Amino acid sequence: QVQLVESGGGLVQAGGSLRLSCAASGRTFSSYAMGWFRQAPGKEREFVAAISRLGGNTAYVDSVKGRLTISRDNAKNTAYLQMKSLKPEDTAVYYCAADSGSSYTPQVSPQVYDTWGRGTQVTVSS
């Protein structure tokens, strides 16, 4: 089973940028499709972005398209979420997750993900 650790969160002003990282250990990273989810206070966890095992396919929630970019470096066992033009409504705890069952199609449902990190806080001030 893979273990996941997120980093890179913090406080940023609206319009600013952050890059989140998700470091994986334990098993072959390229065996997993990866996803990013977020949860704001008082709200349910929501899908943000996902990427297939080899990085050829990605998926995004409409609200982040054009501003957030998911990527991965299998040689470094790390997934990334590049965030730009951040808005106060992006404030949340961001989680990365690993999906061992999907090959080519990134999955948006949190139920298919096997393993989760502990999250990193992103706060966007207005």
N, C-alpha and C positions, 0 to 999 in steps of 0.2 A: 504494500500500500504506500502511496506517495504522501509525503507531508508538505504542507504549504505554509509559507510565511510571507505576508504582505509588508511592504514598506513604501515610504515616499509621500504619505499623507501629510497634511498640515493646514495652516491658515493662509489663505490667499485672498487678495481683493478681487472683486468682480472684474472680469476681463483677463485675469491672469492665467497662468499655466502651472500644471504639476505633471509629474510622471510617476505613476505607481508601478511598483515591481512586485512580482510574485515568484519567490524562489522555491523551487521544488527539490525534494530529496527523497530517497528511498527506493524508487523504481524508475524505469526508463521513462523519462519525461515525454518523449515522443509517442508513447502509448496512450496519451490522454489528450482529448480535446479540452480546451480551457475556456472558462467563462469568468466574467466579472459581474457581480451583482452589487446592489447598494440598498441600504435601509436607513431612511430618515426617521427621526423621532415620531412615534405615533403612527407610523405607516408600515405597510407590509414590505418585505424584501422584494425588490424588483430587478428584473434582468436589465443589464446595461449593454454588454457586448460578449461575443464568443468567437472562438477561432478553432479551426479544425486541427487535427494532429500535426500536419506538416505545414500549416499556415496558409494553405491555398484558398480557404473559404472563411469568410467572416460574416457576422450578423450583428446588427445594432438595433437598439430601441430608437424609435423615430426622434425622440427628444434630444438625442446626443449626436445624431448623424451630422457629419461635417465639423464637429468640434472634438470628439473623442476618437482615438484610434487604438485598436487592439493589435498587438503583435507578439511574436514569440521568438526566442533564440534557443533552439533545441540543444545547441552545443553548450550553452550556459545554463540549461535547465531553468529558464526564466521566461515568464510571460510579463507583458507590459501593458499599461493603459496610459497612453499619452493624452492629456487633457488640456485643451486650450479654450480661450473665450469662455472661461468658467462663469457660471451664474449662481446667485444665492440658492436657487432651487436645486443645485447640484450638491448642496451640503448633505452629507450622509456618512455612514460607515460603509466603506467599500470592501467587499469580500471577493477573493478569487476562489475558484472551485475547479475541480478536475472531474472529467467524465471519461470513464474507461470504456464505455459501450459504443460511442459514436465514432465513425471513421472520417466521413467527408462533410457531413452536414452539421454545422454548429447548432447546438440545442439551446432554446430559450427558457425551457422549463427547469426550475431549480430541482425538481424531483429526480431528474436523470443524473445529477451530479453526485459522485461517490464521496468526495472528500472536499472539505472546506478549510480555509484558513481562518484566523481569528479576527481579521479585519483591520483596516487602518482608517482613521478619521480624516475626512476632508471637510473643511469649513471654508465657505466662500462668503466674505463680507461685502455688503453693498456700499 
